[in-house]
Amino acid sequence: MSDQYDVLRDAIAGSQKPWFADGVIRVPTTTLFPSGELISLTVVPNRNGSFRVSDDGLGRTAVLDEGVHYMRPGDRKRAEAIADFSGLRFEGEAFVADDVSADNLASAMALVAEASRAWAAQMLDRSMRNRERALFEVVKDKLERAYSTPMVHSKIAVLGASSSQYDFDFGVKLNGGRFALFEIISPAPPSVAFAHTKFSDVQRAQPDWPREAVVEDLSAWPSESLALISQVTSHVRSASADWKDLPLMAA
């Protein structure tokens, strides 16, 4: 094993140092899952001097850690397509490169790590879209219960003080030509940053319009992100809460 370890170490010169664990060699890569976690691979020497490279199902584990507990048939098909495109196999829940020579180890590890990352990203993206659609319907139902349906507008466009146009998920038409604006946001940094920009710009243009940020789960929000959004909104509302105060905004 030590001779094969030396071959592996020389083949991936410049990468992080491999280590032994559970009878196999594990190698950290420079590829990251969407969560920011570094992807490490297992490298198993074959008797003929070649190597087997696998992510050991870490892509699936990364998605489980993000709350996606069910793998649909379409998810497996996506994994198989990614593997075929990269010249790999999808075995169980793992991406695998077989019979890899020492000269091709570095490139094989890069392919396996990228396949694992891409599959995890696709599953998380699918899950996020489904959750956003469900959350959109929850918010729509709350608004239509609180106001008459003609008052509730989906996907309303609003000009900010900078003359930039922003789309909000919902606008409720109030008296005096005002609108209450509702935007569904996630704690992901890009979502927080863009929401802060649009709320801030519209606040300067229409300071008397209520600006409502809607989140799926307040407990999932870092305090600093919540404080940032609170600076430019009238309320930060949890979709699971009872919005009893909504009719008051029509006054």
Secondary structure as the mmCIF struct_conf table of DSSP 4:
data_model
#
loop_
_struct_conf.conf_type_id
_struct_conf.id
_struct_conf.beg_label_comp_id
_struct_conf.beg_label_asym_id
_struct_conf.beg_label_seq_id
_struct_conf.end_label_comp_id
_struct_conf.end_label_asym_id
_struct_conf.end_label_seq_id
HELX_RH_AL_P HELX_RH_AL_P1 SER A 2 ALA A 11
TURN_TY1_P TURN_TY1_P1 ILE A 12 GLY A 14
BEND BEND1 SER A 15 SER A 15
HELX_LH_PP_P HELX_LH_PP_P1 GLN A 16 PRO A 18
STRN STRN1 TRP A 19 ALA A 21
TURN_TY1_P TURN_TY1_P2 ASP A 22 GLY A 23
STRN STRN2 VAL A 24 LEU A 32
TURN_TY1_P TURN_TY1_P3 PRO A 34 SER A 35
BEND BEND2 GLY A 36 GLY A 36
HELX_LH_PP_P HELX_LH_PP_P2 GLU A 37 GLU A 37
STRN STRN3 LEU A 38 PRO A 45
TURN_TY1_P TURN_TY1_P4 ARG A 47 ASN A 48
BEND BEND3 GLY A 49 GLY A 49
STRN STRN4 PHE A 51 SER A 54
TURN_TY1_P TURN_TY1_P5 ASP A 56 GLY A 57
HELX_RH_AL_P HELX_RH_AL_P2 LEU A 58 ASP A 65
TURN_TY1_P TURN_TY1_P6 GLU A 66 GLY A 67
HELX_RH_AL_P HELX_RH_AL_P3 PRO A 73 SER A 86
TURN_TY1_P TURN_TY1_P7 GLY A 87 GLY A 87
STRN STRN5 ARG A 89 GLU A 91
TURN_TY1_P TURN_TY1_P8 GLY A 92 GLU A 93
STRN STRN6 ALA A 94 VAL A 100
HELX_RH_3T_P HELX_RH_3T_P1 ALA A 102 ASN A 104
HELX_RH_AL_P HELX_RH_AL_P4 LEU A 105 ALA A 146
BEND BEND4 TYR A 147 TYR A 147
HELX_RH_3T_P HELX_RH_3T_P2 THR A 149 MET A 151
STRN STRN7 VAL A 152 LEU A 159
TURN_TY1_P TURN_TY1_P9 ALA A 161 SER A 162
BEND BEND5 SER A 163 SER A 163
STRN STRN8 GLN A 165 LYS A 173
HELX_RH_3T_P HELX_RH_3T_P3 ASN A 175 GLY A 177
STRN STRN9 PHE A 179 ILE A 184
BEND BEND6 PRO A 187 ALA A 188
HELX_RH_AL_P HELX_RH_AL_P5 PRO A 189 ALA A 205
TURN_TY1_P TURN_TY1_P10 PRO A 207 ASP A 208
BEND BEND7 TRP A 209 TRP A 209
STRN STRN10 ARG A 211 VAL A 215
BEND BEND8 GLU A 216 GLU A 216
HELX_RH_3T_P HELX_RH_3T_P4 LEU A 218 ALA A 220
BEND BEND9 TRP A 221 TRP A 221
HELX_RH_AL_P HELX_RH_AL_P6 SER A 223 SER A 230
TURN_TY1_P TURN_TY1_P11 GLN A 231 VAL A 232
BEND BEND10 SER A 234 SER A 234
STRN STRN11 HIS A 235 SER A 238
TURN_TY1_P TURN_TY1_P12 ALA A 239 SER A 240
BEND BEND11 ALA A 241 ALA A 241
TURN_TY1_P TURN_TY1_P13 LYS A 244 ASP A 245
HELX_RH_3T_P HELX_RH_3T_P5 LEU A 246 ALA A 250
#
